[in-house]
Each structure stands twice: as structure tokens, then as C-alpha cells.
């Protein structure tokens, strides 16, 4: 039981650490997103968006963080399917083998 608890706590700590890192990246992602809009469109609207302090500090951060975390959540849903395909192609099956000999 102690081993299960320790592995659960390690998994939870790793997951929360990765989630914190993803959130930090998402908060910085708004600058990349605004730069992308400005370079691709080159219009007056893009310049106004990039120069808008209100959008840059509030709405831009929130929208960009939600877009980034939504993409990260989508990847999180796809990883089990990818792992399943890898195991299925190797012929190991989805479940790990259990050693019944003692």
C-alpha cells in the first residue's frame, strides 16, 4: 500500500509541476501570438492590437493562455491513444504482462 501511495504522490507532483510549467509557457505565449498576427497580416488592425496595452495585459494573456492550455489538454487526451497504438503494433497488448510464478 505504501508503494502505491508513493507512486501516486510522485505522479501527482510531476503532473502538477508540468501543469505549472505549461501555465507559465501559456502566459508568455501571448507575445508570440501577437507577433504572429502582426507579421502575417501586416494591417493597421494588427498594429493596433499589438500596441494595445489593455489587450496585451488582460485579454491577450487570458485568451492566449486558454488557447495554449486547450491545445495542451488535447494533446493530453491523444497521448493514451498513441501509447495504445505503439503497444498494439509491438504485439504486447494494452495491459502489462503479469508474472504468476513465485
DSSP file (Angstrom, degrees, kcal/mol; ACC not computed):
  #  RESIDUE AA STRUCTURE BP1 BP2  ACC     N-H-->O    O-->H-N    N-H-->O    O-->H-N    TCO  KAPPA ALPHA  PHI   PSI    X-CA   Y-CA   Z-CA
    1    1 A X     >        0   0    0      0, 0.0     4,-2.3     0, 0.0     5,-0.2   0.000 360.0 360.0 360.0 -37.7    0.0    0.0    0.0
    2    2 A X  H  >  +     0   0    0      1,-0.2     4,-2.5     2,-0.2     5,-0.2   0.879 360.0  52.5 -64.1 -37.5    2.9    2.3    0.8
    3    3 A X  H  > S+     0   0    0      2,-0.2     4,-2.3     1,-0.2    -1,-0.2   0.885 108.8  49.7 -65.9 -39.3    4.4    1.8   -2.6
    4    4 A X  H  > S+     0   0    0      2,-0.2     4,-2.2     1,-0.2    -2,-0.2   0.912 112.0  48.3 -65.2 -42.4    1.0    2.7   -4.3
    5    5 A X  H  X S+     0   0    0     -4,-2.3     4,-2.6     2,-0.2    -2,-0.2   0.916 111.8  49.1 -64.8 -43.1    0.8    5.8   -2.2
    6    6 A X  H  X S+     0   0    0     -4,-2.5     4,-2.5     2,-0.2    -2,-0.2   0.915 112.4  47.3 -63.8 -42.8    4.4    6.9   -3.0
    7    7 A X  H  X S+     0   0    0     -4,-2.3     4,-2.5     2,-0.2    -1,-0.2   0.883 112.2  51.0 -67.3 -35.8    3.9    6.3   -6.7
    8    8 A X  H  X S+     0   0    0     -4,-2.2     4,-2.7     2,-0.2    -2,-0.2   0.922 111.4  47.4 -65.2 -43.0    0.6    8.2   -6.7
    9    9 A X  H  X S+     0   0    0     -4,-2.6     4,-2.6     2,-0.2    -2,-0.2   0.894 112.5  49.0 -66.2 -39.2    2.3   11.2   -4.9
   10   10 A X  H  X S+     0   0    0     -4,-2.5     4,-2.6     2,-0.2     5,-0.2   0.929 112.9  47.8 -63.5 -44.0    5.2   11.2   -7.3
   11   11 A X  H  X S+     0   0    0     -4,-2.5     4,-2.7     2,-0.2    -2,-0.2   0.919 113.0  48.2 -62.3 -43.7    2.8   11.1  -10.2
   12   12 A X  H  X S+     0   0    0     -4,-2.7     4,-2.7     2,-0.2     5,-0.2   0.914 112.5  48.3 -64.5 -43.0    0.7   13.9   -8.7
   13   13 A X  H  X S+     0   0    0     -4,-2.6     4,-2.2     2,-0.2    -2,-0.2   0.914 113.6  46.8 -63.5 -42.9    3.8   16.0   -8.0
   14   14 A X  H  X S+     0   0    0     -4,-2.6     4,-2.5     2,-0.2    -2,-0.2   0.918 113.3  49.2 -63.9 -43.5    5.2   15.5  -11.5
   15   15 A X  H  X S+     0   0    0     -4,-2.7     4,-2.4    -5,-0.2    -2,-0.2   0.921 112.2  47.0 -64.3 -44.1    1.8   16.3  -13.1
   16   16 A X  H  X S+     0   0    0     -4,-2.7     4,-2.3     2,-0.2    -1,-0.2   0.875 111.9  51.8 -66.3 -35.7    1.3   19.5  -11.0
   17   17 A X  H  X S+     0   0    0     -4,-2.2     4,-2.2    -5,-0.2    -2,-0.2   0.925 111.6  45.8 -64.2 -44.4    4.9   20.6  -11.9
   18   18 A X  H  X S+     0   0    0     -4,-2.5     4,-2.6     2,-0.2    -2,-0.2   0.875 111.8  52.4 -66.1 -36.7    4.3   20.0  -15.6
   19   19 A X  H  X S+     0   0    0     -4,-2.4     4,-2.1     2,-0.2    -2,-0.2   0.897 109.6  49.2 -65.8 -39.7    0.9   21.8  -15.3
   20   20 A X  H  X S+     0   0    0     -4,-2.3     4,-2.2     2,-0.2    -2,-0.2   0.905 111.7  48.8 -64.4 -41.5    2.7   24.8  -13.7
   21   21 A X  H  X S+     0   0    0     -4,-2.2     4,-2.3     2,-0.2    -2,-0.2   0.911 110.9  50.3 -63.7 -42.8    5.3   24.9  -16.4
   22   22 A X  H  X S+     0   0    0     -4,-2.6     4,-2.4     1,-0.2    -2,-0.2   0.873 109.6  51.5 -63.9 -36.7    2.6   24.7  -19.1
   23   23 A X  H  X S+     0   0    0     -4,-2.1     4,-2.1     2,-0.2    -1,-0.2   0.901 109.0  50.0 -67.0 -40.0    0.8   27.6  -17.4
   24   24 A X  H  X S+     0   0    0     -4,-2.2     4,-1.5     2,-0.2    -2,-0.2   0.909 112.4  47.3 -63.9 -40.8    4.0   29.7  -17.4
   25   25 A X  H  X S+     0   0    0     -4,-2.3     4,-0.9     1,-0.2    -2,-0.2   0.894 110.4  53.4 -65.5 -39.2    4.5   29.0  -21.0
   26   26 A X  H  < S+     0   0    0     -4,-2.4     4,-0.5     1,-0.2     3,-0.4   0.874 105.6  52.9 -64.8 -37.0    0.9   29.8  -21.8
   27   27 A X  H >< S+     0   0    0     -4,-2.1     3,-0.6     1,-0.2    -1,-0.2   0.871 113.5  43.5 -67.0 -35.2    1.2   33.2  -20.1
   28   28 A X  H >X S+     0   0    0     -4,-1.5     3,-0.8     1,-0.2     4,-0.7   0.582  96.2  80.7 -82.2  -9.8    4.2   34.0  -22.2
   29   29 A X  H 3X S+     0   0    0     -4,-0.9     4,-2.4    -3,-0.4    -1,-0.2   0.723  74.7  73.6 -69.8 -22.2    2.5   32.7  -25.3
   30   30 A X  H <> S+     0   0    0     -3,-0.6     4,-2.6    -4,-0.5    -1,-0.2   0.862  93.2  53.8 -64.2 -34.0    0.5   35.9  -25.9
   31   31 A X  H <> S+     0   0    0     -3,-0.8     4,-2.1    -4,-0.2    -1,-0.2   0.904 110.1  46.8 -64.6 -40.5    3.6   37.7  -27.1
   32   32 A X  H  X S+     0   0    0     -4,-0.7     4,-2.2     2,-0.2    -2,-0.2   0.910 112.6  50.0 -65.6 -42.5    4.3   35.0  -29.7
   33   33 A X  H  X S+     0   0    0     -4,-2.4     4,-2.1     2,-0.2    -2,-0.2   0.911 111.7  47.0 -64.7 -42.8    0.7   35.1  -30.8
   34   34 A X  H  X S+     0   0    0     -4,-2.6     4,-2.2     1,-0.2    -1,-0.2   0.883 112.0  50.9 -66.6 -37.5    0.6   38.9  -31.1
   35   35 A X  H  X S+     0   0    0     -4,-2.1     4,-2.3    -5,-0.2     5,-0.2   0.889 109.4  51.3 -64.8 -38.9    3.9   38.8  -33.1
   36   36 A X  H  X S+     0   0    0     -4,-2.2     4,-2.1     2,-0.2     5,-0.3   0.912 110.5  48.1 -64.3 -43.2    2.5   36.1  -35.4
   37   37 A X  H  X>S+     0   0    0     -4,-2.1     4,-2.0     1,-0.2     5,-0.6   0.908 112.8  49.0 -63.7 -41.5   -0.7   38.2  -36.1
   38   38 A X  H  X5S+     0   0    0     -4,-2.2     4,-1.1     1,-0.2    -2,-0.2   0.899 114.9  42.8 -67.9 -40.6    1.4   41.3  -36.7
   39   39 A X  H  <5S+     0   0    0     -4,-2.3    -1,-0.2     1,-0.2    -2,-0.2   0.841 116.7  45.8 -77.3 -31.8    3.8   39.6  -39.2
   40   40 A X  H  <5S+     0   0    0     -4,-2.1    -2,-0.2    -5,-0.2    -3,-0.2   0.899 124.7  27.6 -80.1 -39.4    1.3   37.6  -41.1
   41   41 A X  H  <5S-     0   0    0     -4,-2.0    -3,-0.2    -5,-0.3    -2,-0.1   0.910  73.8-167.8 -90.2 -44.5   -1.4   40.3  -41.7
   42   42 A X     << +     0   0    0     -4,-1.1     2,-0.1    -5,-0.6    -4,-0.1   0.700  40.9 136.5  67.1  17.9    0.7   43.5  -41.7
   43   43 A X  S  > S-     0   0    0      1,-0.1     4,-1.5    -5,-0.0    -1,-0.2  -0.383  72.2-106.1 -94.3 173.7   -2.5   45.5  -41.4
   44   44 A X  H  > S+     0   0    0      1,-0.2     4,-2.3     2,-0.2     5,-0.2   0.857 119.5  58.4 -65.6 -35.0   -3.4   48.5  -39.3
   45   45 A X  H  > S+     0   0    0      1,-0.2     4,-2.4     2,-0.2    -1,-0.2   0.902 103.3  52.0 -61.8 -41.1   -5.6   46.3  -37.1
   46   46 A X  H  > S+     0   0    0      1,-0.2     4,-2.3     2,-0.2    -1,-0.2   0.884 109.6  49.3 -64.4 -38.0   -2.6   44.1  -36.3
   47   47 A X  H  X S+     0   0    0     -4,-1.5     4,-1.7     2,-0.2    -1,-0.2   0.897 111.0  49.7 -67.7 -39.3   -0.6   47.1  -35.2
   48   48 A X  H  X S+     0   0    0     -4,-2.3     4,-1.0     2,-0.2    -2,-0.2   0.893 111.4  49.6 -65.3 -38.6   -3.4   48.4  -33.1
   49   49 A X  H  < S+     0   0    0     -4,-2.4     3,-0.5     1,-0.2    -2,-0.2   0.927 111.9  47.1 -65.5 -44.4   -3.8   45.0  -31.4
   50   50 A X  H  < S+     0   0    0     -4,-2.3    -1,-0.2     1,-0.2    -2,-0.2   0.798 115.3  46.1 -70.3 -26.5   -0.1   44.7  -30.7
   51   51 A X  H  < S+     0   0    0     -4,-1.7     2,-0.6    -5,-0.2    -1,-0.2   0.586  84.6 108.1 -90.2 -10.7    0.1   48.2  -29.3
   52   52 A X     X  -     0   0    0     -4,-1.0     4,-2.3    -3,-0.5     5,-0.2  -0.558  50.5-167.0 -73.4 113.6   -3.0   47.9  -27.1
   53   53 A X  H  > S+     0   0    0     -2,-0.6     4,-2.6     2,-0.2     5,-0.3   0.886  86.8  54.1 -67.7 -38.7   -1.8   47.8  -23.5
   54   54 A X  H  >>S+     0   0    0      1,-0.2     4,-2.0     2,-0.2     5,-0.8   0.932 112.9  42.0 -63.1 -45.1   -5.2   46.6  -22.3
   55   55 A X  I  4>S+     0   0    0      1,-0.2     5,-3.6     2,-0.2     6,-0.5   0.902 115.2  50.8 -68.0 -39.9   -5.3   43.7  -24.7
   56   56 A X  I  <5S+     0   0    0     -4,-2.3    -2,-0.2     1,-0.2    -1,-0.2   0.892 118.5  36.0 -65.4 -39.7   -1.7   42.8  -24.1
   57   57 A X  I  <5S+     0   0    0     -4,-2.6    -1,-0.2    -5,-0.2    -2,-0.2   0.732 133.7  11.0 -91.0 -22.6   -2.0   42.8  -20.3
   58   58 A X  I  X5S+     0   0    0     -4,-2.0     4,-2.3    -5,-0.3     5,-0.2   0.685 130.1  26.5-119.1 -76.6   -5.5   41.4  -19.8
   59   59 A X  I  ><S+     0   0    0     -5,-0.8     4,-3.0     1,-0.2     5,-0.3   0.881 120.0  54.1 -65.0 -39.1   -7.5   39.9  -22.7
   60   60 A X  H  ><S+     0   0    0     -5,-3.6     4,-2.3    -6,-0.3     5,-0.2   0.906 110.9  45.6 -62.4 -41.8   -4.5   38.8  -24.7
   61   61 A X  H  > S+     0   0    0     -6,-0.5     4,-2.6     2,-0.2     5,-0.2   0.930 115.9  45.9 -66.8 -44.9   -2.9   36.9  -21.8
   62   62 A X  H  X S+     0   0    0     -4,-2.3     4,-2.4     2,-0.2    -2,-0.2   0.940 116.1  44.1 -65.7 -47.2   -6.2   35.2  -20.9
   63   63 A X  H  X S+     0   0    0     -4,-3.0     4,-2.4     2,-0.2    -1,-0.2   0.923 116.4  46.7 -65.0 -44.2   -7.1   34.3  -24.5
   64   64 A X  H  X S+     0   0    0     -4,-2.3     4,-2.6    -5,-0.3    -1,-0.2   0.904 112.3  50.2 -65.2 -41.1   -3.7   33.1  -25.4
   65   65 A X  H  X S+     0   0    0     -4,-2.6     4,-2.9    -5,-0.2     5,-0.2   0.906 111.3  48.9 -64.3 -40.7   -3.4   31.1  -22.2
   66   66 A X  H  X S+     0   0    0     -4,-2.4     4,-2.2    -5,-0.2    -2,-0.2   0.901 111.9  48.9 -65.9 -39.9   -6.7   29.4  -22.8
   67   67 A X  H  X S+     0   0    0     -4,-2.4     4,-2.0     2,-0.2    -2,-0.2   0.928 114.7  45.1 -63.1 -44.5   -5.7   28.6  -26.4
   68   68 A X  H  X S+     0   0    0     -4,-2.6     4,-2.4     2,-0.2    -2,-0.2   0.937 115.3  45.4 -66.0 -47.1   -2.4   27.1  -25.3
   69   69 A X  H  X S+     0   0    0     -4,-2.9     4,-2.4     1,-0.2    -1,-0.2   0.831 110.4  55.4 -68.6 -30.6   -3.9   25.1  -22.4
   70   70 A X  H  X S+     0   0    0     -4,-2.2     4,-1.9    -5,-0.2    -1,-0.2   0.909 109.8  46.5 -64.8 -41.2   -6.7   23.9  -24.6
   71   71 A X  H  X S+     0   0    0     -4,-2.0     4,-2.1     2,-0.2    -2,-0.2   0.896 112.0  50.6 -65.2 -39.8   -4.1   22.6  -27.1
   72   72 A X  H  X S+     0   0    0     -4,-2.4     4,-2.1     1,-0.2    -2,-0.2   0.886 109.5  50.8 -65.3 -37.9   -2.1   21.0  -24.2
   73   73 A X  H  X S+     0   0    0     -4,-2.4     4,-1.5     2,-0.2    -1,-0.2   0.873 108.4  52.5 -66.8 -36.2   -5.3   19.3  -22.9
   74   74 A X  H  X S+     0   0    0     -4,-1.9     4,-1.4     2,-0.2    -2,-0.2   0.915 109.6  48.3 -64.5 -42.1   -6.0   18.0  -26.4
   75   75 A X  H  X S+     0   0    0     -4,-2.1     4,-1.8     1,-0.2    -2,-0.2   0.888 107.0  57.1 -63.6 -38.3   -2.5   16.5  -26.6
   76   76 A X  H  X S+     0   0    0     -4,-2.1     4,-0.6     1,-0.2    -1,-0.2   0.843 107.5  48.1 -62.8 -32.8   -3.1   15.0  -23.1
   77   77 A X  H  X S+     0   0    0     -4,-1.5     4,-0.5     1,-0.2    -1,-0.2   0.802 111.7  50.2 -75.5 -28.3   -6.1   13.2  -24.5
   78   78 A X  H  X S+     0   0    0     -4,-1.4     4,-2.1     1,-0.2     3,-0.3   0.761  92.5  75.3 -81.7 -25.0   -4.2   11.9  -27.5
   79   79 A X  H  X S+     0   0    0     -4,-1.8     4,-2.7     1,-0.2     5,-0.2   0.896  93.0  51.2 -59.4 -44.5   -1.2   10.5  -25.6
   80   80 A X  H  X S+     0   0    0     -4,-0.6     4,-2.3     1,-0.2    -1,-0.2   0.889 110.6  50.0 -61.1 -35.1   -3.0    7.4  -24.3
   81   81 A X  H  X S+     0   0    0     -4,-0.5     4,-2.2    -3,-0.3    -1,-0.2   0.904 111.2  48.3 -68.0 -39.4   -4.2    6.6  -27.8
   82   82 A X  H  X S+     0   0    0     -4,-2.1     4,-2.1     2,-0.2    -2,-0.2   0.917 112.2  48.9 -66.0 -42.7   -0.7    7.0  -29.2
   83   83 A X  H  X S+     0   0    0     -4,-2.7     4,-2.4     1,-0.2     5,-0.2   0.898 109.8  52.8 -62.9 -39.6    0.7    4.8  -26.5
   84   84 A X  H  X S+     0   0    0     -4,-2.3     4,-2.5    -5,-0.2    -2,-0.2   0.911 108.7  49.8 -61.9 -42.3   -2.0    2.2  -27.2
   85   85 A X  H  X S+     0   0    0     -4,-2.2     4,-2.2     2,-0.2    -1,-0.2   0.892 109.8  51.0 -64.4 -38.8   -1.1    2.2  -30.9
   86   86 A X  H  X S+     0   0    0     -4,-2.1     4,-1.6     2,-0.2    -2,-0.2   0.939 113.4  44.2 -63.5 -46.6    2.6    1.7  -30.1
   87   87 A X  H  X>S+     0   0    0     -4,-2.4     5,-1.5     1,-0.2     6,-1.0   0.877 112.4  52.8 -66.5 -36.4    1.8   -1.3  -27.8
   88   88 A X  H  <5S+     0   0    0     -4,-2.5     3,-0.3     1,-0.2    -1,-0.2   0.885 109.8  47.8 -67.2 -37.8   -0.6   -2.8  -30.3
   89   89 A X  H  <5S+     0   0    0     -4,-2.2    -1,-0.2     1,-0.2    -2,-0.2   0.816 109.0  53.7 -72.8 -29.5    2.0   -2.7  -33.1
   90   90 A X  H  <5S-     0   0    0     -4,-1.6    -1,-0.2    -5,-0.2    -2,-0.2   0.694 110.5-124.4 -75.4 -17.9    4.6   -4.2  -30.9
   91   91 A X  T  <5S+     0   0    0     -4,-0.9    -3,-0.2    -3,-0.3    -2,-0.1   0.575  79.6 117.0  85.9   9.5    2.3   -7.1  -30.1
   92   92 A X      < -     0   0    0     -5,-1.5    -4,-0.2     1,-0.2    -5,-0.1   0.661  69.3-135.0 -82.3 -15.6    2.5   -6.6  -26.4
   93   93 A X        -     0   0    0     -6,-1.0    -1,-0.2     1,-0.2    -3,-0.1  -0.242  29.9 -76.0  82.3 178.4   -1.2   -5.7  -26.0
   94   94 A X  S    S+     0   0    0     -3,-0.1     2,-0.3     2,-0.1    -1,-0.2   0.848 110.8  65.9 -83.9 -35.9   -2.5   -2.9  -23.9
   95   95 A X  S    S-     0   0    0     -3,-0.1     2,-0.1     1,-0.1     3,-0.1  -0.632  87.6-112.8 -92.0 144.8   -2.1   -4.5  -20.5
   96   96 A X        -     0   0    0     -2,-0.3     2,-0.2     1,-0.1    -1,-0.1  -0.389  38.7-101.3 -70.5 153.2    1.3   -5.3  -19.0
   97   97 A X        -     0   0    0     -4,-0.1     2,-0.5    -2,-0.1    -1,-0.1  -0.522  31.6-141.7 -76.9 141.9    2.2   -9.0  -18.5
   98   98 A X        -     0   0    0     -2,-0.2     2,-0.7    -3,-0.1    -1,-0.0  -0.905   8.2-135.9-107.9 128.9    1.8  -10.3  -15.0
   99   99 A X        -     0   0    0     -2,-0.5    -2,-0.0     1,-0.2     0, 0.0  -0.746  21.4-178.3 -84.2 115.1    4.3  -12.8  -13.7
  100  100 A X        +     0   0    0     -2,-0.7     2,-0.2     2,-0.0    -1,-0.2   0.556  51.4  96.7 -93.6  -8.6    2.4  -15.6  -12.0
  101  101 A X              0   0    0      1,-0.1    -2,-0.0     0, 0.0     0, 0.0  -0.568 360.0 360.0 -81.1 145.6    5.3  -17.6  -10.8
  102  102 A X              0   0    0     -2,-0.2    -1,-0.1     0, 0.0    -2,-0.0   0.407 360.0 360.0-114.8 360.0    6.6  -17.1   -7.3
